Amino acid sequence: MGFHKDDEKELNPDVPIASLTLGAERDFIFQHSDRRAAVRIPDEKLVLTDGLLLLMRPPTNQLWYHGVPMRRKCVAPRINLTFRSILVKKPPSS
């Protein structure tokens, strides 16, 4: 999964994004979105292990890109379940 921010307009930015990893471990990298800052903020790496639940609390998703770099030697299966809160538009009043 390439580096990205979850920026769909229907996502609720005030609710954490939960990500559950099942199976093979993978690296999860955060890159700060202000790459032009005078003092560069270093990347952060987490290792996602089997059964790990990652919570990205606000404003993490607004300030950091995140991604799972490709691993050519990883042959074990992995499933990631991601849970997000969606804003629901209220129907117009009659």
Beta strands, then each sheet from edge to edge (+ up, - down):
strand 1: 17-23
strand 2: 26-32
strand 3: 44-48
strand 4: 53-56
strand 5: 64-67
strand 6: 78-83
sheet 1: 4+ 1- 6+
sheet 2: 3+ 2- 5+
end
